[in-house]
Amino acid sequence: MINTEWFSIRALTLPATAVALIASFIIVWLVLRIQFPKIWSGVYGDAIFTFILVWKFSLIITDFPSVVSQPLALLYFNGGTLGVLLGTVAILLQLWWKRQQLQFDNEGVTASSWAIILTQSIYQWFVVLLNDNSIQSELVTLLVLSTLTIFILWKVTEPTLALLVYTAGYVIVAALQPNGFWQPAVGVSFLLLMLGIGMQRMGGKE
């Protein structure tokens, strides 16, 4: 989806995609807090905190001259597409580093799958609602991802299959959006698929 709207929060102006991302983080954290033991919403919260830090401060890499000349730019800008990808990779590395400490059991693996699927779906829902793209692509995104998410969380109990089915559906939806495959969300979706499968390799025991 193409970002068409911007929102001002005091002196801070954010694109609708950033607002959608923050809103999805909050909602998914609440879902995990209600549905699973507290530890897994905590793991998700830590991962999101890491993502936001890397995403914001990756501006040092993507636009170092601006940061040097105007250090406050770190408060108002982020690393863009590269920052999103770096933030996602940072989550992968963080969870891999803490794999022994976290000791993912079956419940943890399921919670992780829910987090990966819901974060992407809810983000896309908000992107559709907050922006003004073509009606056809918006309807396809809402209908397909809503149906796919409900079906997977209700019927697909095997986490690897759930993630593979969701990622395949997500890629099909992306192909029908204005930017097609050339949008950060597609790359992030594949990285999250790797993350989910990796966490199943880490644990999956009671």
HELIX and SHEET records of a PDB file:
HELIX    1   1 ALA A   16  GLN A   35  1                                  20    
HELIX    2   2 LYS A   38  PHE A   57  1                                  20    
HELIX    3   3 LEU A   59  THR A   62  1                                   4    
HELIX    4   4 PHE A   64  SER A   69  1                                   6    
HELIX    5   5 ALA A   73  TYR A   76  1                                   4    
HELIX    6   6 GLY A   80  TRP A   97  1                                  18    
HELIX    7   7 ARG A   99  LEU A  102  1                                   4    
HELIX    8   8 ASN A  106  LEU A  130  1                                  25    
HELIX    9   9 ILE A  135  LYS A  155  1                                  21    
HELIX   10  10 PRO A  159  ALA A  175  1                                  17    
HELIX   11  11 PRO A  184  MET A  202  1                                  19    
SHEET    1   A 2 TRP A   6  ILE A   9  0                                        
SHEET    2   A 2 LEU A  12  PRO A  15 -1                                        
END                                                                             
